[in-house]
Amino acid sequence: MEYYINHLSGYYGVTMSIKQIESIMTGLGFTAYEARAYTALVRESPLTGYELSKKSGIPGSKVYECIERLNRKRLITQVGDNPSRYVAVPPEELVNRLSRDFDTSVKNLADLLKKDSGAETVDYIFNMYGYDDVIGKAVEMISRAEHSLDLSLWGQETSILGNEIDNAVRRGVNVRLLSFNGAIIEGVDIFHHRPLSEDEATGRWITVVKDQNEVLTGRCSGEGAIVAAWTRNICLVFISGKYIEHEIIKIRDTDGQQPKT
């Protein structure tokens, strides 16, 4: 759902395709007619029901039913009378309202599921596929960190996650970064790994250990699928944290390198 809200916000900032907006709004739970009507009113307001039917392609027999539904959802308002005309709430208000509703629904869902859950799943390993999902999970973990973050990142991912890492530092989280490309983030203990040869490097990899109780680890590029594993399994969390710590110790012993902040 958040995917649709973000894209809806983006489309209202550029030249819009009615088909694109209709697809996104139906993904958010609107009917196709509601999406068409709202889009037509965003493009031109105020409109009578007859004019809205002509401009949106909604049949005359359906347009007033559609208007009534949008009115109940507080997405349009009536102006004038005889004949009645309608205007749409601004797109930014629609997006903000959807975002608030989405956040509230997700929180309520999480609370209800947590209360209703009878199974303990922290020892299971969950696979994540695709770059956006892997990075999205990394962002989420970094944003929830309370005490510590141990990270192993390449340049592209360091840049993408840089703001979230910086925010974690500002919250007082202790952050250690094993960097594979010389990246620097202020306030972070960074240890630079030696350059890897083509035989050693099979793509970019990522490891995020949060508060020593949760880990995301996997590949972000290279041959084969982009896939990562996320788990709270204490054994895998421990091993992943020790991997980063072991590499840092090797760097210190070999190069005498101290953390760069």
C-alpha positions in Angstrom: 0.0 0.0 0.0 2.8 2.4 0.8 4.2 1.7 -2.7 1.0 3.0 -4.2 0.9 6.1 -2.0 4.4 7.1 -2.8 3.8 6.6 -6.6 0.5 8.6 -6.4 2.4 11.4 -4.8 5.0 11.3 -7.5 2.5 11.3 -10.4 0.7 14.3 -9.1 4.1 16.2 -9.3 4.6 15.5 -13.0 2.5 15.3 -16.2 0.0 12.7 -15.3 -1.3 9.7 -17.3 -4.9 9.0 -16.5 -4.3 5.2 -16.9 -1.4 5.4 -14.5 -3.4 7.3 -11.9 -6.4 5.0 -12.3 -4.1 1.9 -11.8 -2.6 3.4 -8.6 -5.9 4.5 -7.1 -7.6 1.2 -7.8 -4.6 -0.4 -6.0 -5.5 1.8 -3.0 -9.1 0.6 -3.0 -10.8 3.2 -5.2 -13.1 2.0 -8.0 -12.1 2.8 -11.6 -14.9 5.3 -11.9 -13.9 7.1 -8.6 -10.4 7.4 -9.9 -11.5 8.8 -13.3 -13.9 11.3 -11.6 -11.3 12.5 -9.1 -8.7 12.9 -11.8 -11.1 14.8 -14.1 -11.9 17.2 -11.3 -8.2 17.7 -10.5 -7.6 18.7 -14.1 -10.7 20.9 -14.4 -13.0 22.3 -11.7 -15.8 23.0 -11.0 -17.8 20.6 -13.1 -21.5 19.6 -13.2 -22.4 15.9 -13.1 -23.1 16.1 -16.8 -19.8 17.8 -17.6 -17.9 15.3 -15.4 -19.5 12.4 -17.2 -18.4 13.8 -20.6 -14.9 14.6 -19.5 -14.2 11.3 -17.6 -16.1 8.8 -19.8 -18.2 7.7 -16.8 -21.7 6.8 -18.0 -24.4 9.3 -17.1 -26.3 6.6 -15.2 -23.3 6.0 -12.9 -21.7 9.5 -12.5 -24.0 10.7 -9.7 -23.5 7.5 -7.7 -19.8 8.0 -8.1 -20.0 11.6 -7.0 -21.9 10.6 -3.9 -19.2 8.0 -3.0 -16.4 10.6 -3.4 -18.4 13.1 -1.4 -18.8 10.6 1.5 -15.0 10.0 1.4 -14.6 13.8 1.6 -12.6 13.9 -1.6 -14.9 16.3 -3.4 -17.2 19.1 -2.4 -20.2 20.7 -3.9 -20.1 24.4 -4.9 -23.0 26.4 -6.0 -26.5 25.1 -6.9 -28.8 24.9 -9.8 -26.9 23.3 -11.3 -24.6 21.7 -8.7 -21.0 21.8 -9.4 -18.1 19.9 -7.8 -14.4 20.4 -7.0 -11.8 18.0 -5.8 -9.7 18.4 -2.7 -6.1 19.2 -3.7 -3.9 16.2 -4.6 -1.5 16.9 -1.8 -4.4 16.6 0.7 -5.5 13.3 -0.8 -2.0 11.9 -0.6 -1.5 13.2 3.0 -4.8 11.7 4.1 -4.1 8.4 2.5 -0.7 8.3 4.2 -2.2 9.0 7.6 -4.9 6.4 7.1 -2.2 3.9 5.9 0.0 4.5 8.9 -2.9 4.2 11.4 -4.1 1.0 9.7 -0.7 -0.6 9.7 -0.2 0.2 13.4 -3.6 -1.2 14.3 -2.9 -4.3 12.3 0.4 -4.8 14.0 -1.1 -4.5 17.4 -4.0 -6.8 16.7 -1.7 -9.5 15.1 0.7 -9.3 18.0 -2.1 -9.9 20.5 -3.6 -12.7 18.4 -0.3 -14.4 17.6 0.1 -17.8 19.2 3.3 -18.8 17.5 6.9 -17.7 18.1 8.6 -17.1 14.7 11.8 -15.3 15.7 13.9 -18.4 14.9 12.7 -18.6 11.3 14.6 -17.2 8.3 12.6 -15.1 5.8 13.9 -14.6 2.3 13.6 -11.2 0.6 13.8 -10.9 -3.2 14.6 -7.8 -5.4 16.8 -4.8 -4.7 14.0 -2.5 -3.5 12.8 -5.0 -0.9 16.3 -5.7 0.4 17.1 -2.0 0.7 13.7 -1.2 2.1 14.3 -3.7 4.9 17.7 -2.3 5.6 16.2 1.2 5.9 13.5 -0.1 8.3 16.1 -1.9 10.5 18.4 1.1 10.7 15.5 3.5 11.5 14.5 1.2 14.4 17.9 0.7 15.9 18.1 1.7 19.5 21.6 0.7 20.7 24.0 -0.6 18.0 24.4 -1.1 14.3 27.1 -3.3 12.7 27.1 -2.8 8.9 29.0 -4.2 6.0 28.2 -2.2 2.9 29.5 -1.3 -0.6 29.4 2.2 -2.0 26.1 2.3 -3.7 24.2 1.0 -0.7 26.2 3.3 1.7 25.0 6.3 -0.3 21.4 5.1 -0.3 21.4 4.3 3.4 23.5 7.3 4.4 20.7 9.5 5.7 19.2 6.7 7.8 22.7 5.9 9.2 23.3 9.6 10.0 19.9 9.7 11.8 20.8 6.7 13.9 24.1 8.3 15.0 22.1 11.4 16.0 19.9 9.2 18.1 22.9 7.9 20.0 23.2 4.6 18.3 26.7 3.1 18.2 27.5 2.4 14.5 30.4 0.5 13.0 30.7 0.3 9.3 32.9 -2.2 7.3 33.2 -0.3 4.0 34.3 -1.8 0.7 34.8 1.5 -1.2 36.2 4.2 1.1 32.9 5.8 2.0 32.8 8.2 4.9 29.9 9.1 7.1 30.4 11.6 9.9 30.2 10.2 13.4 30.5 6.5 12.2 33.4 4.2 13.1 34.4 3.2 9.5 36.9 0.5 8.7 38.0 0.2 5.0 38.3 -3.2 3.6 41.2 -3.9 1.2 40.2 -3.8 -2.5 38.8 -7.2 -3.7 39.9 -8.8 -6.9 37.4 -10.0 -9.5 38.0 -13.6 -8.4 37.0 -12.7 -4.8 34.1 -10.3 -5.5 31.0 -11.9 -6.9 28.9 -8.8 -6.6 28.0 -6.4 -3.8 26.9 -7.8 -0.5 25.1 -6.3 2.4 24.9 -7.1 6.1 23.0 -5.2 8.7 23.0 -6.3 12.4 20.6 -4.3 14.5 20.9 -4.2 18.3 22.6 -7.6 18.3 19.1 -9.2 17.9 18.3 -9.0 14.2 20.2 -9.4 11.0 19.7 -8.8 7.2 22.3 -10.3 5.0 22.5 -11.0 1.3 23.6 -9.9 -2.2 22.7 -6.6 -3.9 24.3 -7.3 -7.3 26.1 -9.9 -9.3 25.1 -13.1 -11.2 21.9 -14.7 -10.1 19.0 -13.3 -8.1 19.2 -10.4 -5.7 18.2 -12.2 -2.5 18.7 -11.6 1.2 17.8 -13.3 4.4 16.3 -11.6 7.4 16.0 -13.3 10.8 16.2 -12.9 14.6 17.7 -16.3 15.0 20.3 -15.7 17.7 22.8 -18.0 16.1 22.8 -16.3 12.7 22.7 -12.8 14.4 25.8 -13.8 16.4 27.7 -15.2 13.4 26.9 -12.2 11.2 28.1 -9.8 14.0 31.2 -11.8 14.5 32.0 -11.8 10.8 32.0 -7.9 10.8 34.0 -7.9 14.0 36.5 -10.4 12.7 37.1 -8.3 9.5 37.6 -5.2 11.6 40.2 -7.0 13.8 42.0 -8.2 10.6 42.1 -4.6 9.3 43.5 -3.3 12.6 46.1 -6.1 12.8 47.2 -5.9 9.2 47.1 -2.2 8.5 47.1 -0.7 11.9 44.0 1.1 10.7 41.9 3.0 13.3 38.3 3.8 12.7 37.7 6.9 10.6 34.8 9.1 11.6 
